Amino acid sequence: MQYWCYNPWELEGIEETESYFEINAEGVYCRSITKSKGIFYSSSIDVEHPIFFLPETLFEKEDHKYMTAITKNYFDTLWQCKQTTFQVEWELTKRLFNTGTIVKGFIVCFYPQGVILSVDSLFYVLVDYDVLKVRIGVANMYPRKDVVVEIKGFDEINNWLLGQPQEL
């Protein structure tokens, strides 16, 4: 993995803001954390933020001129700053949506890790793309599409519920 900081947000009219990215060997953005005016936004909790979201393009060589390399440790420290803000809510959510719970949600977006679903929670559900495609068909994989899942576990790094698609 590579870790980078992007801070020329002023060029886009946004002041006091820096974004940090985790990028895999193929150039895919896997996680992001943005600090804007003292508030942290992460790609795992603030999925639907209108400005600070996980880039959908590949990280390319020309992007280097806008970014500064950082360490994994620095990125992880920033990531934890955001995630610990919601630790109480995360623990309550895990009790509410315990393993085996069936929930209905809808597709929000597609991430490198899989399909992100919104349910009645601050946190999101991650579903395997290929499993969902088999269950509902590729023609039905679009934002706002209803999906029913069984909670199978928890992703403690991203604070995601892990879901297995069920019959609607």
C-alpha positions as CSV (number, residue, x, y, z in Angstrom):
1,M,0.0,0.0,0.0
2,Q,1.0,3.6,-0.6
3,Y,-0.1,6.5,1.6
4,W,-0.5,10.1,0.4
5,C,-1.6,13.5,1.6
6,Y,-3.5,15.9,-0.7
7,N,-3.7,19.5,0.5
8,P,-4.2,22.0,-2.4
9,W,-7.9,22.1,-1.6
10,E,-7.6,25.9,-1.8
11,L,-7.4,25.5,-5.6
12,E,-11.0,24.1,-5.3
13,G,-12.2,26.9,-3.0
14,I,-12.0,24.8,0.2
15,E,-9.7,26.2,2.9
16,E,-8.1,24.5,6.0
17,T,-8.5,21.0,4.5
18,E,-6.2,18.1,3.9
19,S,-7.1,14.6,2.6
20,Y,-5.1,11.4,3.2
21,F,-5.3,8.3,1.1
22,E,-4.5,4.6,1.2
23,I,-3.8,3.4,-2.3
24,N,-3.1,-0.2,-3.4
25,A,-0.4,-1.4,-5.8
26,E,-2.9,-1.1,-8.7
27,G,-3.5,2.5,-8.0
28,V,-7.0,2.0,-6.5
29,Y,-8.0,4.3,-3.6
30,C,-8.9,2.0,-0.7
31,R,-9.5,4.4,2.2
32,S,-9.5,8.1,2.7
33,I,-9.6,10.5,5.6
34,T,-10.1,14.2,5.3
35,K,-9.6,16.8,8.0
36,S,-11.5,20.0,7.2
37,K,-11.5,22.9,9.7
38,G,-10.8,20.4,12.5
39,I,-13.4,17.9,11.6
40,F,-12.5,14.4,10.3
41,Y,-14.4,12.6,7.5
42,S,-13.6,9.0,6.6
43,S,-14.5,7.0,3.5
44,S,-16.0,4.3,5.8
45,I,-18.4,6.4,7.8
46,D,-19.0,9.5,5.7
47,V,-19.7,7.5,2.5
48,E,-22.4,9.9,1.3
49,H,-20.6,13.2,2.0
50,P,-21.0,15.5,-1.0
51,I,-17.3,16.6,-1.2
52,F,-15.1,14.3,0.8
53,F,-15.5,10.8,-0.7
54,L,-13.3,8.0,-1.9
55,P,-12.0,8.9,-5.4
56,E,-13.2,6.6,-8.2
57,T,-10.3,7.1,-10.5
58,L,-6.9,5.4,-10.4
59,F,-3.9,7.1,-8.7
60,E,-1.6,8.1,-11.5
61,K,1.9,9.4,-11.8
62,E,0.7,13.0,-12.6
63,D,-1.2,13.0,-9.3
64,H,2.2,13.0,-7.4
65,K,2.6,16.8,-8.1
66,Y,-0.5,17.5,-5.9
67,M,0.4,15.0,-3.2
68,T,3.0,14.3,-0.5
69,A,4.0,10.8,0.6
70,I,3.1,9.9,4.2
71,T,3.7,6.8,6.3
72,K,1.2,4.0,7.0
73,N,1.6,4.8,10.7
74,Y,0.6,8.5,10.2
75,F,-2.4,7.5,8.1
76,D,-3.5,4.9,10.7
77,T,-3.2,7.4,13.5
78,L,-5.5,9.8,11.6
79,W,-7.9,7.0,10.8
80,Q,-8.1,6.1,14.4
81,C,-8.9,9.7,15.4
82,K,-12.0,9.5,13.3
83,Q,-13.0,5.9,14.2
84,T,-12.7,6.4,17.9
85,T,-15.1,9.4,17.7
86,F,-17.8,6.9,17.1
87,Q,-16.7,4.0,19.3
88,V,-19.7,4.1,21.6
89,E,-22.1,4.2,18.7
90,W,-20.2,1.3,17.0
91,E,-20.5,-0.9,20.0
92,L,-24.2,-0.2,20.3
93,T,-24.6,-0.9,16.6
94,K,-22.9,-4.3,16.8
95,R,-25.3,-5.2,19.6
96,L,-28.3,-4.0,17.7
97,F,-27.2,-5.6,14.4
98,N,-25.7,-8.8,15.9
99,T,-24.7,-11.7,13.8
100,G,-27.7,-13.4,12.2
101,T,-29.9,-10.2,12.1
102,I,-31.7,-9.7,8.8
103,V,-31.9,-6.1,7.6
104,K,-33.2,-4.3,4.6
105,G,-31.1,-1.5,3.1
106,F,-30.2,0.0,-0.2
107,I,-27.1,0.2,-2.4
108,V,-25.2,3.5,-1.8
109,C,-22.1,2.9,-3.9
110,F,-19.4,0.5,-5.0
111,Y,-16.0,0.4,-3.3
112,P,-12.9,-1.6,-4.0
113,Q,-13.9,-3.7,-1.0
114,G,-17.4,-4.5,-2.3
115,V,-20.9,-3.0,-2.3
116,I,-21.8,-0.4,0.4
117,L,-25.4,-0.5,1.7
118,S,-27.2,1.9,3.9
119,V,-29.3,0.5,6.6
120,D,-31.1,2.2,9.5
121,S,-27.7,3.1,11.2
122,L,-24.9,5.5,11.3
123,F,-22.7,2.7,9.9
124,Y,-22.9,0.9,6.6
125,V,-23.0,-2.8,5.5
126,L,-20.4,-4.2,3.2
127,V,-21.5,-7.0,0.8
128,D,-19.3,-9.0,-1.6
129,Y,-19.8,-7.7,-5.1
130,D,-19.8,-11.1,-6.8
131,V,-22.1,-12.7,-4.3
132,L,-24.6,-9.8,-4.6
133,K,-24.4,-10.0,-8.4
134,V,-25.3,-13.7,-8.4
135,R,-28.2,-13.0,-5.9
136,I,-29.9,-10.0,-7.5
137,G,-28.4,-9.9,-11.1
138,V,-26.1,-7.3,-12.5
139,A,-29.0,-5.4,-14.0
140,N,-30.3,-4.7,-10.5
141,M,-27.0,-3.4,-9.1
142,Y,-27.5,0.3,-9.0
143,P,-27.7,3.0,-6.3
144,R,-30.9,3.1,-4.2
145,K,-31.7,-0.5,-5.1
146,D,-33.2,-2.3,-2.1
147,V,-31.3,-5.3,-0.7
148,V,-31.9,-7.6,2.2
149,V,-28.9,-9.0,4.0
150,E,-28.0,-11.2,7.0
151,I,-25.3,-9.7,9.2
152,K,-22.4,-12.2,9.2
153,G,-19.8,-10.2,11.1
154,F,-18.0,-6.9,11.6
155,D,-15.1,-5.0,10.0
156,E,-13.4,-3.4,12.9
157,I,-11.0,-1.3,10.8
158,N,-13.7,0.4,8.7
159,N,-16.6,0.1,11.2
160,W,-18.7,-1.8,8.7
161,L,-21.3,-4.5,9.2
162,L,-20.6,-7.5,7.0
163,G,-23.6,-8.7,5.1
164,Q,-24.7,-11.8,3.2
165,P,-27.4,-11.1,0.6
166,Q,-30.8,-12.8,1.1
167,E,-34.0,-13.1,-0.8
168,L,-35.9,-9.8,-1.0
